[in-house]
Amino acid sequence: MANKKITYNEAVQEILKRVNDANGDIYSDRAKSLIFEGITSLATSEGISPDDIIGILKSETIDVTKYSPSHRLQIKGESSDLLENPSKIIGIVDDLTDDTTTFKYIEISIAERNRLNDTDYKPFEDEIFYYTKGDYINFYPKERMSSQKFIITYLSEPNDYVHPEVASSLEELFSLSFIYKIIDYSVSRIKQQQSGE
C-alpha cells in the first residue's frame, strides 16, 4: 500500500469541501491563511510530538562570544543570527557540552521586562530572563551573557508550503496526523465564521 501524500493544494481543497465551498468561491483565501494559522497554533499544543512537526522544528547552538553585543541576538531579517526566521521560540536551554556556568532561561513579556527595576522581580542567581522585541531576543542581566553557549529551539517561518502554486508534499514537513489536525482546525474556524461566532 502506497503512503498517502497530501500537497498544500490538496489540503486547501479538503478544507473547502468540508465547508461546502468545493469551488473555493467564498472561502479559498481564508482556507489558505488558516493552514498557516493552524500550523503555528497547533505546533506547540498538547499532544504534538517533535516527530509531528519535524520539518519546521529547528534547534541551533549559539555561542554568544561570537556576537556583539552578546546579550542581544538578532532572530529575524537579513542579518539574522539564526539559519531561519522563527515564527515562534519554543525554548532556550544551556548547552551542557562544556564547563560554562549553567543557567535556566526564562521567557518574560515586555510588561514583565518593565518591572525589572523592582528588586523583588530580579532573576535568581541561576536564571537568565529573555524577551523578544522586534527582530531581537534580549537577555537580562547582560553580565551573565558574556560567555554563554545555549541551544535555541524554534518553529521556522513557513516558506514554500503556504503558497498555492507550490505542489510540494506536506508530509516532508509534518506527520499525516498533524496535517489532518491542521485541516480540522481550519474547518472549525471557517464553521465558526459561518455561524457568526
Salt bridges, closest charged atoms under 4 A:
GLU14 OE1 - LYS17 NZ 3.97
GLU14 OE2 - ARG18 NE 2.95
GLU37 OE2 - ARG189 NE 3.16
GLU84 OE2 - LYS58 NZ 3.58
ASP95 OD2 - LYS149 NZ 3.79
GLU125 OE1 - ARG144 NH2 3.85
ASP126 OD2 - LYS104 NZ 3.46
GLU157 OE2 - LYS76 NZ 3.12
ASP184 OD1 - ARG18 NH1 2.36
